[in-house]
Amino acid sequence: MRIILTLVLSSALSYAQFGKVDVSVDDRLLHDSERQEISSLKDEVARFFSGRIWNVDFQGLKIPLHISIAFQGVAQRGGLKTFHAQVLISDGMDIRYFDKAVQFYYNPGGAIHFDPVIFDPLGSFLAFYAYAIFAGYMDTYNYYGGNHAYDQAREIALRGMASDFPKGWGSRVQLLKEVTGNKGLREARFAYYLAMDLFDQGKPDEALKEFNLMMKGLEIVFAQFPTGRTLYFLNAHRKQLTRRLNLLGQNDMLYRLSEIDPVHRDNYVKGLKK
């Protein structure tokens, strides 16, 4: 059970929250000399995430990360060579962020640093998404468990807006507002993970109660909010969700899911008992 698991994780010794970090770089729009300057970036970004404890109470999670950095160009700013890029970062499951306005300078001879007080364009950008992704995971372990991490991400974004490199930070503040305000999806994700754990523990009646709460959350989303992130969630868990609901004889839920996610209607209908 994920709530109980947090107690185990909190006693783990010196395990970072992020596990394997895959970083890819598209530098086709850069000159050869610029490519050389960012040649160590992949390793430094991976080291940045995996080499830091982001929350001492939740260790050993080993969240996988997939990060794609596509450079758009270079500009000179105040004596600094500033790189412009777009970044896609995800856990490979149901958490996915695409940022189209990343601006930073890079020192090829040093590590990427993050300080909660001193703003750094690259380190603070990466820390912002570290906390955002970590918060998404905490939401699945405890009811609104990601609130504190979301607040930490928001503090970084506000500091970024007031910095000498404000580009993109206003959009990140708005992003957090949308993610944290989408209570339907946050509650649906928590209920789904709890339901799956209860089912695995041989508690189908309790699992069914949580699946019902999950459906209520999804109904709220599709009535009031943009559905993009909810579809990420369904895409990641559709097969397992369909299988469990079928075993529980929940034809009505499966029919409703086929209406909520009509592109994959056949997947839900195939899960129905004959």
C-alpha positions in Angstrom: 0.0 0.0 0.0 1.5 3.3 -1.1 0.6 5.2 2.1 2.4 2.6 4.2 5.3 2.4 1.7 6.2 6.1 2.5 7.1 5.1 6.0 9.5 2.5 4.6 10.9 4.9 2.1 11.5 7.6 4.7 13.8 5.3 6.6 15.9 4.3 3.6 19.6 5.3 3.7 21.0 7.9 1.3 19.0 7.0 -1.8 18.1 9.8 -4.2 14.6 10.4 -5.4 15.6 10.2 -9.1 17.0 7.0 -10.5 18.1 6.5 -14.1 18.2 9.8 -16.0 18.3 9.6 -19.8 19.3 12.8 -21.4 19.3 13.5 -25.2 20.6 16.7 -26.9 19.6 18.0 -30.3 22.4 20.5 -31.2 21.9 20.7 -34.9 21.2 24.4 -34.9 24.5 25.2 -33.0 27.9 25.9 -34.5 30.7 23.4 -34.0 32.3 25.6 -31.3 29.0 25.9 -29.5 28.5 22.1 -29.6 31.9 21.7 -28.0 30.9 24.1 -25.2 27.9 22.0 -24.3 29.5 18.6 -24.8 29.4 17.8 -21.1 25.8 19.0 -20.6 24.2 15.5 -20.8 26.3 14.1 -18.1 26.0 17.2 -15.9 22.2 17.2 -16.2 22.0 13.6 -15.2 24.3 14.1 -12.3 22.3 17.1 -11.2 19.1 15.1 -10.7 20.5 11.8 -9.4 23.2 13.3 -7.1 20.9 15.3 -4.8 18.4 14.5 -2.1 15.3 16.6 -2.9 13.3 15.6 0.2 14.7 13.7 3.2 11.4 12.2 4.1 10.9 10.4 0.8 14.1 8.6 -0.3 14.7 5.6 -2.4 12.0 6.4 -5.0 14.4 6.2 -7.9 12.0 8.0 -10.3 13.1 7.5 -13.9 13.6 10.6 -16.0 13.7 11.2 -19.7 15.0 14.6 -20.8 15.2 15.9 -24.3 17.0 19.2 -24.9 16.6 20.8 -28.4 18.8 23.9 -28.8 17.2 26.8 -30.8 20.2 29.1 -30.9 22.6 31.3 -29.0 22.6 35.0 -28.1 25.0 37.3 -26.4 23.6 38.8 -23.2 25.5 41.1 -20.9 28.8 39.5 -21.8 27.4 36.0 -21.4 26.8 33.5 -24.2 23.1 32.5 -23.6 21.7 29.3 -25.0 18.0 29.1 -26.0 16.4 25.7 -26.0 13.2 23.7 -25.7 13.0 20.9 -23.2 10.8 17.9 -22.8 11.0 16.1 -19.5 8.9 13.1 -18.3 9.0 10.1 -16.1 8.1 7.8 -19.0 4.6 7.3 -17.5 2.0 9.9 -16.8 4.0 13.0 -15.9 5.2 15.0 -18.9 6.3 18.6 -19.3 7.3 20.5 -22.4 9.0 23.8 -22.0 9.4 26.0 -25.1 11.3 29.0 -23.6 14.4 27.9 -21.8 17.3 30.4 -21.6 20.5 29.8 -19.7 24.3 30.2 -19.8 26.6 27.2 -19.3 30.0 26.8 -17.9 31.6 23.6 -19.5 34.2 23.5 -16.8 31.8 23.3 -13.8 28.9 21.5 -12.4 25.3 22.7 -12.5 24.3 24.2 -9.2 21.0 25.0 -7.5 20.7 27.2 -4.5 17.2 27.9 -3.0 18.2 31.6 -2.5 20.6 32.4 -5.3 19.0 32.1 -8.7 20.8 30.4 -11.5 19.1 30.1 -14.9 19.9 26.5 -15.6 20.1 25.1 -12.1 16.9 26.8 -11.0 15.1 25.6 -14.2 16.1 22.0 -13.6 15.2 22.2 -9.9 11.8 23.7 -10.8 10.9 20.6 -12.8 12.6 18.3 -10.3 10.1 19.5 -7.6 7.2 19.5 -10.1 7.8 15.9 -11.0 8.5 14.9 -7.4 5.2 16.6 -6.4 3.4 14.5 -8.9 4.7 11.3 -7.3 3.9 12.5 -3.8 0.3 13.1 -4.9 0.1 9.3 -5.6 1.4 8.4 -2.1 -0.6 10.8 0.1 -3.7 12.8 -0.5 -2.4 16.0 -2.0 1.0 14.9 -0.8 2.7 17.1 -3.5 1.6 20.4 -2.1 4.9 21.2 -0.4 7.0 20.3 -3.4 4.7 22.3 -5.7 5.2 25.3 -3.3 9.0 24.9 -3.6 8.7 24.9 -7.4 6.6 28.0 -7.2 9.2 29.8 -5.1 11.8 29.1 -7.8 9.5 30.3 -10.5 8.7 33.6 -8.7 12.4 34.1 -8.1 13.0 33.5 -11.8 10.4 36.1 -12.8 12.3 38.7 -10.7 15.7 37.7 -12.1 17.8 39.0 -15.0 16.6 35.9 -17.0 12.8 36.2 -16.7 11.9 34.5 -20.0 9.5 31.6 -19.5 9.1 31.9 -15.8 5.7 33.6 -16.0 4.5 30.6 -18.0 5.9 28.2 -15.4 4.0 30.0 -12.6 0.8 29.6 -14.7 1.7 25.9 -15.3 1.8 25.3 -11.6 -1.5 27.1 -11.1 -3.1 24.8 -13.7 -1.6 21.6 -12.4 -2.3 22.2 -8.7 -5.7 23.6 -9.4 -6.8 20.5 -11.4 -8.0 18.8 -8.3 -10.0 16.2 -10.3 -6.9 14.8 -11.9 -4.9 14.9 -8.6 -7.6 13.0 -6.8 -8.1 10.6 -9.6 -4.4 9.7 -9.7 -4.2 9.2 -6.0 -7.4 7.0 -6.0 -6.0 5.0 -9.0 -2.7 4.1 -7.3 -4.4 3.3 -4.0 -7.0 1.2 -5.8 -4.3 -0.8 -7.6 -2.5 -1.5 -4.3 -5.7 -2.5 -2.5 -6.5 -4.9 -5.4 -3.0 -6.4 -5.2 -3.6 -6.9 -1.4 -6.7 -9.0 -2.1 -9.1 -6.2 -1.0 -11.4 -5.9 -4.1 -14.3 -4.1 -2.3 -11.9 -1.4 -0.9 -10.3 -1.1 -4.3 -13.6 -0.6 -6.0 -14.4 2.3 -3.7 -11.2 4.0 -4.8 -11.9 3.3 -8.5 -15.2 5.0 -8.0 -13.4 8.0 -6.6 -11.0 7.9 -9.5 -14.0 8.1 -11.9 -15.5 11.0 -10.0 -12.2 12.9 -10.4 -12.0 12.1 -14.1 -15.6 13.4 -14.5 -14.6 16.6 -12.9 -11.7 17.0 -15.2 -13.6 16.4 -18.4 -16.3 18.8 -17.2 -14.1 21.7 -16.2 -10.4 21.4 -17.2 -8.2 20.9 -20.3 -7.8 17.1 -20.7 -4.2 16.9 -22.0 -2.6 15.8 -18.8 -5.5 13.5 -18.0 -5.0 11.7 -21.3 -1.3 11.2 -20.4 -2.6 9.5 -17.3 -5.0 7.3 -19.2 -2.4 6.5 -21.8 0.0 5.3 -19.2 -2.4 3.1 -17.3 -5.1 2.1 -19.8 -4.2 -1.5 -20.0 -3.9 -2.2 -16.3 -6.9 -0.1 -15.5 -9.0 -2.0 -18.1 -7.8 -5.3 -16.9 -8.7 -4.6 -13.2 -12.1 -3.1 -13.9 -12.9 -6.1 -16.1 -12.0 -8.5 -13.3 -14.2 -6.5 -11.0 -17.1 -6.6 -13.5 -17.2 -2.9 -13.8 -18.8 -2.6 -17.3 -20.3 0.7 -16.6 -17.0 2.3 -15.7 -15.4 0.8 -18.8 -18.2 2.2 -21.0 -17.8 5.6 -19.4 -14.0 5.5 -20.0 -14.6 4.7 -23.6 -16.7 7.9 -23.8 -14.2 10.0 -22.0 -11.3 8.7 -24.1 -13.1 7.9 -27.5 -9.8 7.6 -29.4 -9.1 4.4 -27.5 -12.7 3.2 -27.3 -11.9 -0.2 -28.6 -9.4 -0.8 -25.9 -12.0 -0.3 -23.2 -14.7 -2.2 -25.0 -12.4 -5.2 -25.5 -12.0 -5.3 -21.8 -15.7 -6.0 -21.2 -16.8 -9.4 -20.1 -18.9 -11.2 -22.6 
